[in-house]
Amino acid sequence: MQVAAGDELPVLQDQLTVNGHAFEARVYAEDPDDNFMPGAGPLHYLATPTPRHDLRIESGVRQGGWNYNVLH
């Protein structure tokens, strides 16, 4: 917000270093029998890697009976 208000960044681009990486994936529920319109229903299977000190898994869903709806 401060930068958007016109304040300067605290560091320059060439002062930044790369430390790791990130990957993001989104799951969409679409109905192929209905022109791939968004659909909702139970999430029967979900597998993620086991979290470690160098791996974080963030998910708003869990496997089993939950009605997944991508629009919510």
PDB file of N, H, CA, C and O in Angstrom:
ATOM      1  N   MET A   1       0.823  -1.172   0.000  1.00  0.00           N
ATOM      2  CA  MET A   1       0.000   0.000   0.000  1.00  0.00           C
ATOM      3  C   MET A   1       0.878   1.250   0.000  1.00  0.00           C
ATOM      4  O   MET A   1       0.550   2.253  -0.634  1.00  0.00           O
ATOM      5  N   GLN A   2       1.995   1.174   0.718  1.00  0.00           N
ATOM      6  H   GLN A   2       2.261   0.359   1.233  1.00  0.00           H
ATOM      7  CA  GLN A   2       2.860   2.346   0.774  1.00  0.00           C
ATOM      8  C   GLN A   2       3.473   2.647  -0.596  1.00  0.00           C
ATOM      9  O   GLN A   2       3.590   3.807  -0.992  1.00  0.00           O
ATOM     10  N   VAL A   3       3.863   1.584  -1.315  1.00  0.00           N
ATOM     11  H   VAL A   3       3.768   0.642  -0.992  1.00  0.00           H
ATOM     12  CA  VAL A   3       4.435   1.774  -2.649  1.00  0.00           C
ATOM     13  C   VAL A   3       3.375   2.328  -3.587  1.00  0.00           C
ATOM     14  O   VAL A   3       3.654   3.215  -4.394  1.00  0.00           O
ATOM     15  N   ALA A   4       2.157   1.804  -3.481  1.00  0.00           N
ATOM     16  H   ALA A   4       1.930   1.084  -2.826  1.00  0.00           H
ATOM     17  CA  ALA A   4       1.069   2.312  -4.318  1.00  0.00           C
ATOM     18  C   ALA A   4       0.778   3.773  -4.016  1.00  0.00           C
ATOM     19  O   ALA A   4       0.303   4.510  -4.880  1.00  0.00           O
ATOM     20  N   ALA A   5       1.062   4.189  -2.794  1.00  0.00           N
ATOM     21  H   ALA A   5       1.448   3.591  -2.091  1.00  0.00           H
ATOM     22  CA  ALA A   5       0.850   5.574  -2.407  1.00  0.00           C
ATOM     23  C   ALA A   5       2.009   6.473  -2.829  1.00  0.00           C
ATOM     24  O   ALA A   5       1.967   7.685  -2.620  1.00  0.00           O
ATOM     25  N   GLY A   6       3.065   5.866  -3.435  1.00  0.00           N
ATOM     26  H   GLY A   6       3.099   4.881  -3.604  1.00  0.00           H
ATOM     27  CA  GLY A   6       4.166   6.672  -3.940  1.00  0.00           C
ATOM     28  C   GLY A   6       5.466   6.525  -3.178  1.00  0.00           C
ATOM     29  O   GLY A   6       6.481   7.087  -3.589  1.00  0.00           O
ATOM     30  N   ASP A   7       5.465   5.785  -2.077  1.00  0.00           N
ATOM     31  H   ASP A   7       4.641   5.329  -1.743  1.00  0.00           H
ATOM     32  CA  ASP A   7       6.711   5.570  -1.336  1.00  0.00           C
ATOM     33  C   ASP A   7       7.654   4.689  -2.150  1.00  0.00           C
ATOM     34  O   ASP A   7       7.208   3.928  -3.010  1.00  0.00           O
ATOM     35  N   GLU A   8       8.938   4.788  -1.885  1.00  0.00           N
ATOM     36  H   GLU A   8       9.300   5.406  -1.187  1.00  0.00           H
ATOM     37  CA  GLU A   8       9.925   3.980  -2.590  1.00  0.00           C
ATOM     38  C   GLU A   8      10.005   2.583  -1.993  1.00  0.00           C
ATOM     39  O   GLU A   8       9.692   2.376  -0.820  1.00  0.00           O
ATOM     40  N   LEU A   9      10.428   1.624  -2.817  1.00  0.00           N
ATOM     41  H   LEU A   9      10.681   1.791  -3.770  1.00  0.00           H
ATOM     42  CA  LEU A   9      10.652   0.264  -2.333  1.00  0.00           C
ATOM     43  C   LEU A   9      11.840   0.256  -1.380  1.00  0.00           C
ATOM     44  O   LEU A   9      12.762   1.053  -1.556  1.00  0.00           O
ATOM     45  N   PRO A  10      11.847  -0.627  -0.367  1.00  0.00           N
ATOM     46  CA  PRO A  10      12.944  -0.649   0.597  1.00  0.00           C
ATOM     47  C   PRO A  10      14.248  -1.200   0.026  1.00  0.00           C
ATOM     48  O   PRO A  10      15.313  -0.942   0.588  1.00  0.00           O
ATOM     49  N   VAL A  11      14.194  -1.957  -1.084  1.00  0.00           N
ATOM     50  H   VAL A  11      13.330  -2.166  -1.541  1.00  0.00           H
ATOM     51  CA  VAL A  11      15.396  -2.489  -1.734  1.00  0.00           C
ATOM     52  C   VAL A  11      15.240  -2.343  -3.242  1.00  0.00           C
ATOM     53  O   VAL A  11      14.133  -2.182  -3.754  1.00  0.00           O
ATOM     54  N   LEU A  12      16.374  -2.402  -3.944  1.00  0.00           N
ATOM     55  H   LEU A  12      17.273  -2.533  -3.527  1.00  0.00           H
ATOM     56  CA  LEU A  12      16.366  -2.359  -5.398  1.00  0.00           C
ATOM     57  C   LEU A  12      16.317  -3.777  -5.951  1.00  0.00           C
ATOM     58  O   LEU A  12      16.656  -4.729  -5.248  1.00  0.00           O
ATOM     59  N   GLN A  13      15.896  -3.926  -7.212  1.00  0.00           N
ATOM     60  H   GLN A  13      15.621  -3.153  -7.783  1.00  0.00           H
ATOM     61  CA  GLN A  13      15.772  -5.248  -7.827  1.00  0.00           C
ATOM     62  C   GLN A  13      17.079  -6.031  -7.763  1.00  0.00           C
ATOM     63  O   GLN A  13      17.057  -7.228  -7.479  1.00  0.00           O
ATOM     64  N   ASP A  14      18.220  -5.383  -8.020  1.00  0.00           N
ATOM     65  H   ASP A  14      18.238  -4.410  -8.250  1.00  0.00           H
ATOM     66  CA  ASP A  14      19.495  -6.103  -8.028  1.00  0.00           C
ATOM     67  C   ASP A  14      19.984  -6.467  -6.630  1.00  0.00           C
ATOM     68  O   ASP A  14      20.994  -7.157  -6.493  1.00  0.00           O
ATOM     69  N   GLN A  15      19.292  -6.019  -5.603  1.00  0.00           N
ATOM     70  H   GLN A  15      18.471  -5.459  -5.714  1.00  0.00           H
ATOM     71  CA  GLN A  15      19.628  -6.400  -4.229  1.00  0.00           C
ATOM     72  C   GLN A  15      18.859  -7.645  -3.774  1.00  0.00           C
ATOM     73  O   GLN A  15      19.126  -8.175  -2.695  1.00  0.00           O
ATOM     74  N   LEU A  16      17.921  -8.107  -4.576  1.00  0.00           N
ATOM     75  H   LEU A  16      17.704  -7.677  -5.452  1.00  0.00           H
ATOM     76  CA  LEU A  16      17.131  -9.284  -4.225  1.00  0.00           C
ATOM     77  C   LEU A  16      17.861 -10.557  -4.625  1.00  0.00           C
ATOM     78  O   LEU A  16      18.569 -10.578  -5.631  1.00  0.00           O
ATOM     79  N   THR A  17      17.691 -11.618  -3.840  1.00  0.00           N
ATOM     80  H   THR A  17      17.116 -11.600  -3.023  1.00  0.00           H
ATOM     81  CA  THR A  17      18.254 -12.919  -4.173  1.00  0.00           C
ATOM     82  C   THR A  17      17.131 -13.953  -4.227  1.00  0.00           C
ATOM     83  O   THR A  17      16.118 -13.831  -3.538  1.00  0.00           O
ATOM     84  N   VAL A  18      17.334 -14.966  -5.057  1.00  0.00           N
ATOM     85  H   VAL A  18      18.157 -15.065  -5.616  1.00  0.00           H
ATOM     86  CA  VAL A  18      16.363 -16.046  -5.180  1.00  0.00           C
ATOM     87  C   VAL A  18      16.670 -17.088  -4.106  1.00  0.00           C
ATOM     88  O   VAL A  18      17.818 -17.497  -3.929  1.00  0.00           O
ATOM     89  N   ASN A  19      15.620 -17.513  -3.388  1.00  0.00           N
ATOM     90  H   ASN A  19      14.688 -17.181  -3.532  1.00  0.00           H
ATOM     91  CA  ASN A  19      15.787 -18.511  -2.336  1.00  0.00           C
ATOM     92  C   ASN A  19      14.604 -19.461  -2.392  1.00  0.00           C
ATOM     93  O   ASN A  19      13.616 -19.256  -1.686  1.00  0.00           O
ATOM     94  N   GLY A  20      14.686 -20.509  -3.226  1.00  0.00           N
ATOM     95  H   GLY A  20      15.488 -20.675  -3.800  1.00  0.00           H
ATOM     96  CA  GLY A  20      13.608 -21.478  -3.340  1.00  0.00           C
ATOM     97  C   GLY A  20      12.694 -21.173  -4.507  1.00  0.00           C
ATOM     98  O   GLY A  20      13.033 -20.389  -5.393  1.00  0.00           O
ATOM     99  N   HIS A  21      11.531 -21.801  -4.497  1.00  0.00           N
ATOM    100  H   HIS A  21      11.255 -22.437  -3.777  1.00  0.00           H
ATOM    101  CA  HIS A  21      10.565 -21.621  -5.573  1.00  0.00           C
ATOM    102  C   HIS A  21       9.172 -21.943  -5.040  1.00  0.00           C
ATOM    103  O   HIS A  21       9.018 -22.407  -3.910  1.00  0.00           O
ATOM    104  N   ALA A  22       8.172 -21.692  -5.861  1.00  0.00           N
ATOM    105  H   ALA A  22       8.297 -21.315  -6.778  1.00  0.00           H
ATOM    106  CA  ALA A  22       6.783 -21.956  -5.464  1.00  0.00           C
ATOM    107  C   ALA A  22       6.041 -22.564  -6.644  1.00  0.00           C
ATOM    108  O   ALA A  22       6.380 -22.328  -7.804  1.00  0.00           O
ATOM    109  N   PHE A  23       5.029 -23.346  -6.324  1.00  0.00           N
ATOM    110  H   PHE A  23       4.753 -23.538  -5.381  1.00  0.00           H
ATOM    111  CA  PHE A  23       4.168 -23.957  -7.330  1.00  0.00           C
ATOM    112  C   PHE A  23       2.741 -23.855  -6.828  1.00  0.00           C
ATOM    113  O   PHE A  23       2.464 -24.163  -5.669  1.00  0.00           O
ATOM    114  N   GLU A  24       1.839 -23.427  -7.689  1.00  0.00           N
ATOM    115  H   GLU A  24       2.064 -23.177  -8.630  1.00  0.00           H
ATOM    116  CA  GLU A  24       0.429 -23.310  -7.309  1.00  0.00           C
ATOM    117  C   GLU A  24      -0.408 -24.074  -8.319  1.00  0.00           C
ATOM    118  O   GLU A  24      -0.179 -23.992  -9.526  1.00  0.00           O
ATOM    119  N   ALA A  25      -1.373 -24.812  -7.814  1.00  0.00           N
ATOM    120  H   ALA A  25      -1.559 -24.879  -6.834  1.00  0.00           H
ATOM    121  CA  ALA A  25      -2.290 -25.536  -8.688  1.00  0.00           C
ATOM    122  C   ALA A  25      -3.708 -25.352  -8.169  1.00  0.00           C
ATOM    123  O   ALA A  25      -3.937 -25.312  -6.960  1.00  0.00           O
ATOM    124  N   ARG A  26      -4.645 -25.242  -9.081  1.00  0.00           N
ATOM    125  H   ARG A  26      -4.459 -25.275 -10.063  1.00  0.00           H
ATOM    126  CA  ARG A  26      -6.058 -25.126  -8.725  1.00  0.00           C
ATOM    127  C   ARG A  26      -6.823 -26.266  -9.389  1.00  0.00           C
ATOM    128  O   ARG A  26      -6.569 -26.614 -10.542  1.00  0.00           O
ATOM    129  N   VAL A  27      -7.745 -26.829  -8.657  1.00  0.00           N
ATOM    130  H   VAL A  27      -7.951 -26.546  -7.720  1.00  0.00           H
ATOM    131  CA  VAL A  27      -8.573 -27.914  -9.176  1.00  0.00           C
ATOM    132  C   VAL A  27      -9.939 -27.342  -9.508  1.00  0.00           C
ATOM    133  O   VAL A  27     -10.575 -26.687  -8.683  1.00  0.00           O
ATOM    134  N   TYR A  28     -10.378 -27.602 -10.731  1.00  0.00           N
ATOM    135  H   TYR A  28      -9.861 -28.134 -11.402  1.00  0.00           H
ATOM    136  CA  TYR A  28     -11.693 -27.133 -11.159  1.00  0.00           C
ATOM    137  C   TYR A  28     -12.604 -28.322 -11.405  1.00  0.00           C
ATOM    138  O   TYR A  28     -12.183 -29.323 -11.986  1.00  0.00           O
ATOM    139  N   ALA A  29     -13.833 -28.217 -10.972  1.00  0.00           N
ATOM    140  H   ALA A  29     -14.175 -27.404 -10.500  1.00  0.00           H
ATOM    141  CA  ALA A  29     -14.836 -29.256 -11.192  1.00  0.00           C
ATOM    142  C   ALA A  29     -15.711 -28.818 -12.360  1.00  0.00           C
ATOM    143  O   ALA A  29     -16.482 -27.864 -12.255  1.00  0.00           O
ATOM    144  N   GLU A  30     -15.578 -29.531 -13.474  1.00  0.00           N
ATOM    145  H   GLU A  30     -14.951 -30.306 -13.560  1.00  0.00           H
ATOM    146  CA  GLU A  30     -16.358 -29.198 -14.663  1.00  0.00           C
ATOM    147  C   GLU A  30     -17.120 -30.433 -15.127  1.00  0.00           C
ATOM    148  O   GLU A  30     -16.629 -31.555 -15.003  1.00  0.00           O
ATOM    149  N   ASP A  31     -18.294 -30.228 -15.651  1.00  0.00           N
ATOM    150  H   ASP A  31     -18.693 -29.317 -15.752  1.00  0.00           H
ATOM    151  CA  ASP A  31     -19.148 -31.312 -16.116  1.00  0.00           C
ATOM    152  C   ASP A  31     -19.018 -31.443 -17.633  1.00  0.00           C
ATOM    153  O   ASP A  31     -19.550 -30.610 -18.367  1.00  0.00           O
ATOM    154  N   PRO A  32     -18.308 -32.490 -18.124  1.00  0.00           N
ATOM    155  CA  PRO A  32     -18.124 -32.633 -19.568  1.00  0.00           C
ATOM    156  C   PRO A  32     -19.437 -32.918 -20.312  1.00  0.00           C
ATOM    157  O   PRO A  32     -19.520 -32.693 -21.519  1.00  0.00           O
ATOM    158  N   ASP A  33     -20.452 -33.406 -19.609  1.00  0.00           N
ATOM    159  H   ASP A  33     -20.385 -33.589 -18.628  1.00  0.00           H
ATOM    160  CA  ASP A  33     -21.746 -33.674 -20.245  1.00  0.00           C
ATOM    161  C   ASP A  33     -22.616 -32.424 -20.334  1.00  0.00           C
ATOM    162  O   ASP A  33     -23.689 -32.451 -20.935  1.00  0.00           O
ATOM    163  N   ASP A  34     -22.152 -31.331 -19.737  1.00  0.00           N
ATOM    164  H   ASP A  34     -21.279 -31.309 -19.248  1.00  0.00           H
ATOM    165  CA  ASP A  34     -22.913 -30.075 -19.751  1.00  0.00           C
ATOM    166  C   ASP A  34     -22.021 -28.944 -20.259  1.00  0.00           C
ATOM    167  O   ASP A  34     -21.931 -27.888 -19.633  1.00  0.00           O
ATOM    168  N   ASN A  35     -21.355 -29.172 -21.409  1.00  0.00           N
ATOM    169  H   ASN A  35     -21.428 -30.030 -21.918  1.00  0.00           H
ATOM    170  CA  ASN A  35     -20.515 -28.165 -22.045  1.00  0.00           C
ATOM    171  C   ASN A  35     -19.423 -27.633 -21.105  1.00  0.00           C
ATOM    172  O   ASN A  35     -19.034 -26.468 -21.189  1.00  0.00           O
ATOM    173  N   PHE A  36     -18.937 -28.500 -20.212  1.00  0.00           N
ATOM    174  H   PHE A  36     -19.253 -29.446 -20.143  1.00  0.00           H
ATOM    175  CA  PHE A  36     -17.879 -28.174 -19.249  1.00  0.00           C
ATOM    176  C   PHE A  36     -18.249 -27.005 -18.335  1.00  0.00           C
ATOM    177  O   PHE A  36     -17.394 -26.209 -17.947  1.00  0.00           O
ATOM    178  N   MET A  37     -19.513 -26.918 -18.005  1.00  0.00           N
ATOM    179  H   MET A  37     -20.208 -27.564 -18.320  1.00  0.00           H
ATOM    180  CA  MET A  37     -19.948 -25.906 -17.038  1.00  0.00           C
ATOM    181  C   MET A  37     -19.436 -26.293 -15.652  1.00  0.00           C
ATOM    182  O   MET A  37     -19.215 -27.475 -15.388  1.00  0.00           O
ATOM    183  N   PRO A  38     -19.242 -25.310 -14.755  1.00  0.00           N
ATOM    184  CA  PRO A  38     -18.804 -25.646 -13.397  1.00  0.00           C
ATOM    185  C   PRO A  38     -19.783 -26.594 -12.736  1.00  0.00           C
ATOM    186  O   PRO A  38     -20.998 -26.466 -12.890  1.00  0.00           O
ATOM    187  N   GLY A  39     -19.244 -27.538 -12.006  1.00  0.00           N
ATOM    188  H   GLY A  39     -18.257 -27.642 -11.881  1.00  0.00           H
ATOM    189  CA  GLY A  39     -20.079 -28.502 -11.312  1.00  0.00           C
ATOM    190  C   GLY A  39     -19.628 -28.650  -9.873  1.00  0.00           C
ATOM    191  O   GLY A  39     -18.516 -28.259  -9.518  1.00  0.00           O
ATOM    192  N   ALA A  40     -20.469 -29.198  -9.071  1.00  0.00           N
ATOM    193  H   ALA A  40     -21.372 -29.515  -9.360  1.00  0.00           H
ATOM    194  CA  ALA A  40     -20.155 -29.441  -7.659  1.00  0.00           C
ATOM    195  C   ALA A  40     -20.446 -30.894  -7.346  1.00  0.00           C
ATOM    196  O   ALA A  40     -21.248 -31.533  -8.027  1.00  0.00           O
ATOM    197  N   GLY A  41     -19.806 -31.412  -6.330  1.00  0.00           N
ATOM    198  H   GLY A  41     -19.154 -30.893  -5.776  1.00  0.00           H
ATOM    199  CA  GLY A  41     -20.055 -32.791  -5.938  1.00  0.00           C
ATOM    200  C   GLY A  41     -19.009 -33.276  -4.962  1.00  0.00           C
ATOM    201  O   GLY A  41     -18.127 -32.517  -4.558  1.00  0.00           O
ATOM    202  N   PRO A  42     -19.102 -34.542  -4.578  1.00  0.00           N
ATOM    203  CA  PRO A  42     -18.168 -35.078  -3.588  1.00  0.00           C
ATOM    204  C   PRO A  42     -16.757 -35.206  -4.159  1.00  0.00           C
ATOM    205  O   PRO A  42     -16.577 -35.506  -5.339  1.00  0.00           O
ATOM    206  N   LEU A  43     -15.780 -34.979  -3.320  1.00  0.00           N
ATOM    207  H   LEU A  43     -15.926 -34.736  -2.362  1.00  0.00           H
ATOM    208  CA  LEU A  43     -14.380 -35.150  -3.673  1.00  0.00           C
ATOM    209  C   LEU A  43     -13.975 -36.544  -3.197  1.00  0.00           C
ATOM    210  O   LEU A  43     -13.720 -36.745  -2.009  1.00  0.00           O
ATOM    211  N   HIS A  44     -13.915 -37.500  -4.115  1.00  0.00           N
ATOM    212  H   HIS A  44     -14.123 -37.336  -5.079  1.00  0.00           H
ATOM    213  CA  HIS A  44     -13.686 -38.898  -3.759  1.00  0.00           C
ATOM    214  C   HIS A  44     -12.227 -39.213  -3.486  1.00  0.00           C
ATOM    215  O   HIS A  44     -11.934 -40.100  -2.685  1.00  0.00           O
ATOM    216  N   TYR A  45     -11.306 -38.510  -4.130  1.00  0.00           N
ATOM    217  H   TYR A  45     -11.544 -37.789  -4.780  1.00  0.00           H
ATOM    218  CA  TYR A  45      -9.889 -38.834  -3.960  1.00  0.00           C
ATOM    219  C   TYR A  45      -9.052 -37.566  -3.978  1.00  0.00           C
ATOM    220  O   TYR A  45      -9.217 -36.713  -4.850  1.00  0.00           O
ATOM    221  N   LEU A  46      -8.164 -37.451  -3.022  1.00  0.00           N
ATOM    222  H   LEU A  46      -8.030 -38.144  -2.314  1.00  0.00           H
ATOM    223  CA  LEU A  46      -7.226 -36.330  -2.962  1.00  0.00           C
ATOM    224  C   LEU A  46      -5.923 -36.846  -2.374  1.00  0.00           C
ATOM    225  O   LEU A  46      -5.918 -37.403  -1.276  1.00  0.00           O
ATOM    226  N   ALA A  47      -4.828 -36.672  -3.081  1.00  0.00           N
ATOM    227  H   ALA A  47      -4.832 -36.219  -3.973  1.00  0.00           H
ATOM    228  CA  ALA A  47      -3.520 -37.078  -2.591  1.00  0.00           C
ATOM    229  C   ALA A  47      -2.555 -35.912  -2.726  1.00  0.00           C
ATOM    230  O   ALA A  47      -2.464 -35.298  -3.789  1.00  0.00           O
ATOM    231  N   THR A  48      -1.847 -35.611  -1.675  1.00  0.00           N
ATOM    232  H   THR A  48      -1.921 -36.110  -0.811  1.00  0.00           H
ATOM    233  CA  THR A  48      -0.829 -34.560  -1.696  1.00  0.00           C
ATOM    234  C   THR A  48       0.457 -35.131  -1.116  1.00  0.00           C
ATOM    235  O   THR A  48       0.414 -36.128  -0.395  1.00  0.00           O
ATOM    236  N   PRO A  49       1.590 -34.525  -1.412  1.00  0.00           N
ATOM    237  CA  PRO A  49       2.841 -34.978  -0.792  1.00  0.00           C
ATOM    238  C   PRO A  49       2.789 -34.789   0.722  1.00  0.00           C
ATOM    239  O   PRO A  49       2.043 -33.949   1.226  1.00  0.00           O
ATOM    240  N   THR A  50       3.567 -35.558   1.423  1.00  0.00           N
ATOM    241  H   THR A  50       4.173 -36.241   1.013  1.00  0.00           H
ATOM    242  CA  THR A  50       3.670 -35.407   2.869  1.00  0.00           C
ATOM    243  C   THR A  50       4.422 -34.115   3.176  1.00  0.00           C
ATOM    244  O   THR A  50       5.526 -33.912   2.671  1.00  0.00           O
ATOM    245  N   PRO A  51       3.840 -33.237   4.000  1.00  0.00           N
ATOM    246  CA  PRO A  51       4.547 -31.992   4.339  1.00  0.00           C
ATOM    247  C   PRO A  51       5.892 -32.283   5.013  1.00  0.00           C
ATOM    248  O   PRO A  51       6.017 -33.226   5.794  1.00  0.00           O
ATOM    249  N   ARG A  52       6.881 -31.467   4.701  1.00  0.00           N
ATOM    250  H   ARG A  52       6.780 -30.700   4.066  1.00  0.00           H
ATOM    251  CA  ARG A  52       8.212 -31.569   5.298  1.00  0.00           C
ATOM    252  C   ARG A  52       8.651 -30.172   5.721  1.00  0.00           C
ATOM    253  O   ARG A  52       7.924 -29.197   5.530  1.00  0.00           O
ATOM    254  N   HIS A  53       9.841 -30.087   6.295  1.00  0.00           N
ATOM    255  H   HIS A  53      10.431 -30.879   6.450  1.00  0.00           H
ATOM    256  CA  HIS A  53      10.349 -28.777   6.713  1.00  0.00           C
ATOM    257  C   HIS A  53      10.528 -27.830   5.534  1.00  0.00           C
ATOM    258  O   HIS A  53      10.469 -26.610   5.693  1.00  0.00           O
ATOM    259  N   ASP A  54      10.750 -28.402   4.339  1.00  0.00           N
ATOM    260  H   ASP A  54      10.798 -29.393   4.210  1.00  0.00           H
ATOM    261  CA  ASP A  54      10.967 -27.566   3.162  1.00  0.00           C
ATOM    262  C   ASP A  54       9.803 -27.625   2.173  1.00  0.00           C
ATOM    263  O   ASP A  54       9.937 -27.202   1.025  1.00  0.00           O
ATOM    264  N   LEU A  55       8.661 -28.153   2.622  1.00  0.00           N
ATOM    265  H   LEU A  55       8.552 -28.497   3.555  1.00  0.00           H
ATOM    266  CA  LEU A  55       7.497 -28.285   1.751  1.00  0.00           C
ATOM    267  C   LEU A  55       6.233 -27.967   2.546  1.00  0.00           C
ATOM    268  O   LEU A  55       5.970 -28.580   3.581  1.00  0.00           O
ATOM    269  N   ARG A  56       5.469 -27.022   2.063  1.00  0.00           N
ATOM    270  H   ARG A  56       5.683 -26.524   1.223  1.00  0.00           H
ATOM    271  CA  ARG A  56       4.218 -26.639   2.734  1.00  0.00           C
ATOM    272  C   ARG A  56       3.060 -26.940   1.788  1.00  0.00           C
ATOM    273  O   ARG A  56       3.100 -26.582   0.610  1.00  0.00           O
ATOM    274  N   ILE A  57       2.036 -27.596   2.309  1.00  0.00           N
ATOM    275  H   ILE A  57       2.004 -27.887   3.265  1.00  0.00           H
ATOM    276  CA  ILE A  57       0.836 -27.905   1.543  1.00  0.00           C
ATOM    277  C   ILE A  57      -0.306 -27.080   2.128  1.00  0.00           C
ATOM    278  O   ILE A  57      -0.602 -27.180   3.318  1.00  0.00           O
ATOM    279  N   GLU A  58      -0.936 -26.277   1.304  1.00  0.00           N
ATOM    280  H   GLU A  58      -0.695 -26.196   0.337  1.00  0.00           H
ATOM    281  CA  GLU A  58      -2.107 -25.509   1.726  1.00  0.00           C
ATOM    282  C   GLU A  58      -3.283 -25.969   0.892  1.00  0.00           C
ATOM    283  O   GLU A  58      -3.200 -25.983  -0.336  1.00  0.00           O
ATOM    284  N   SER A  59      -4.369 -26.343   1.530  1.00  0.00           N
ATOM    285  H   SER A  59      -4.436 -26.332   2.528  1.00  0.00           H
ATOM    286  CA  SER A  59      -5.537 -26.814   0.799  1.00  0.00           C
ATOM    287  C   SER A  59      -6.792 -26.445   1.567  1.00  0.00           C
ATOM    288  O   SER A  59      -6.837 -26.526   2.795  1.00  0.00           O
ATOM    289  N   GLY A  60      -7.792 -26.045   0.836  1.00  0.00           N
ATOM    290  H   GLY A  60      -7.756 -25.979  -0.162  1.00  0.00           H
ATOM    291  CA  GLY A  60      -9.074 -25.728   1.458  1.00  0.00           C
ATOM    292  C   GLY A  60     -10.052 -26.884   1.371  1.00  0.00           C
ATOM    293  O   GLY A  60     -11.221 -26.738   1.726  1.00  0.00           O
ATOM    294  N   VAL A  61      -9.578 -28.041   0.897  1.00  0.00           N
ATOM    295  H   VAL A  61      -8.628 -28.160   0.608  1.00  0.00           H
ATOM    296  CA  VAL A  61     -10.460 -29.197   0.741  1.00  0.00           C
ATOM    297  C   VAL A  61      -9.830 -30.432   1.368  1.00  0.00           C
ATOM    298  O   VAL A  61      -8.620 -30.485   1.586  1.00  0.00           O
ATOM    299  N   ARG A  62     -10.662 -31.415   1.653  1.00  0.00           N
ATOM    300  H   ARG A  62     -11.645 -31.372   1.476  1.00  0.00           H
ATOM    301  CA  ARG A  62     -10.237 -32.706   2.180  1.00  0.00           C
ATOM    302  C   ARG A  62     -10.982 -33.795   1.419  1.00  0.00           C
ATOM    303  O   ARG A  62     -12.087 -33.582   0.919  1.00  0.00           O
ATOM    304  N   GLN A  63     -10.366 -34.947   1.345  1.00  0.00           N
ATOM    305  H   GLN A  63      -9.469 -35.120   1.752  1.00  0.00           H
ATOM    306  CA  GLN A  63     -10.978 -36.086   0.663  1.00  0.00           C
ATOM    307  C   GLN A  63     -12.146 -36.630   1.474  1.00  0.00           C
ATOM    308  O   GLN A  63     -12.102 -36.679   2.703  1.00  0.00           O
ATOM    309  N   GLY A  64     -13.189 -37.036   0.759  1.00  0.00           N
ATOM    310  H   GLY A  64     -13.224 -36.996  -0.240  1.00  0.00           H
ATOM    311  CA  GLY A  64     -14.246 -37.793   1.400  1.00  0.00           C
ATOM    312  C   GLY A  64     -15.538 -37.045   1.621  1.00  0.00           C
ATOM    313  O   GLY A  64     -15.677 -36.321   2.607  1.00  0.00           O
ATOM    314  N   GLY A  65     -16.482 -37.210   0.720  1.00  0.00           N
ATOM    315  H   GLY A  65     -16.369 -37.798  -0.081  1.00  0.00           H
ATOM    316  CA  GLY A  65     -17.846 -36.775   0.945  1.00  0.00           C
ATOM    317  C   GLY A  65     -18.122 -35.287   0.904  1.00  0.00           C
ATOM    318  O   GLY A  65     -19.281 -34.873   0.903  1.00  0.00           O
ATOM    319  N   TRP A  66     -17.091 -34.487   0.870  1.00  0.00           N
ATOM    320  H   TRP A  66     -16.149 -34.823   0.870  1.00  0.00           H
ATOM    321  CA  TRP A  66     -17.274 -33.041   0.906  1.00  0.00           C
ATOM    322  C   TRP A  66     -17.749 -32.563  -0.450  1.00  0.00           C
ATOM    323  O   TRP A  66     -17.215 -33.002  -1.469  1.00  0.00           O
ATOM    324  N   ASN A  67     -18.722 -31.689  -0.501  1.00  0.00           N
ATOM    325  H   ASN A  67     -19.156 -31.333   0.327  1.00  0.00           H
ATOM    326  CA  ASN A  67     -19.222 -31.170  -1.773  1.00  0.00           C
ATOM    327  C   ASN A  67     -18.336 -30.028  -2.250  1.00  0.00           C
ATOM    328  O   ASN A  67     -18.457 -28.889  -1.797  1.00  0.00           O
ATOM    329  N   TYR A  68     -17.446 -30.362  -3.173  1.00  0.00           N
ATOM    330  H   TYR A  68     -17.348 -31.287  -3.541  1.00  0.00           H
ATOM    331  CA  TYR A  68     -16.538 -29.378  -3.738  1.00  0.00           C
ATOM    332  C   TYR A  68     -17.262 -28.527  -4.757  1.00  0.00           C
ATOM    333  O   TYR A  68     -17.950 -29.043  -5.638  1.00  0.00           O
ATOM    334  N   ASN A  69     -17.103 -27.221  -4.634  1.00  0.00           N
ATOM    335  H   ASN A  69     -16.543 -26.802  -3.919  1.00  0.00           H
ATOM    336  CA  ASN A  69     -17.686 -26.294  -5.600  1.00  0.00           C
ATOM    337  C   ASN A  69     -16.661 -25.215  -5.876  1.00  0.00           C
ATOM    338  O   ASN A  69     -16.351 -24.402  -5.005  1.00  0.00           O
ATOM    339  N   VAL A  70     -16.134 -25.208  -7.092  1.00  0.00           N
ATOM    340  H   VAL A  70     -16.385 -25.869  -7.799  1.00  0.00           H
ATOM    341  CA  VAL A  70     -15.065 -24.272  -7.447  1.00  0.00           C
ATOM    342  C   VAL A  70     -15.508 -22.818  -7.345  1.00  0.00           C
ATOM    343  O   VAL A  70     -14.668 -21.933  -7.183  1.00  0.00           O
ATOM    344  N   LEU A  71     -16.785 -22.558  -7.434  1.00  0.00           N
ATOM    345  H   LEU A  71     -17.467 -23.277  -7.566  1.00  0.00           H
ATOM    346  CA  LEU A  71     -17.263 -21.176  -7.397  1.00  0.00           C
ATOM    347  C   LEU A  71     -17.430 -20.629  -5.985  1.00  0.00           C
ATOM    348  O   LEU A  71     -17.760 -19.455  -5.820  1.00  0.00           O
ATOM    349  N   HIS A  72     -17.215 -21.431  -4.992  1.00  0.00           N
ATOM    350  H   HIS A  72     -16.946 -22.385  -5.126  1.00  0.00           H
ATOM    351  CA  HIS A  72     -17.328 -20.947  -3.601  1.00  0.00           C
ATOM    352  C   HIS A  72     -15.981 -20.773  -2.975  1.00  0.00           C
ATOM    353  O   HIS A  72     -15.886 -20.376  -1.814  1.00  0.00           O
TER     354      HIS A  72
END
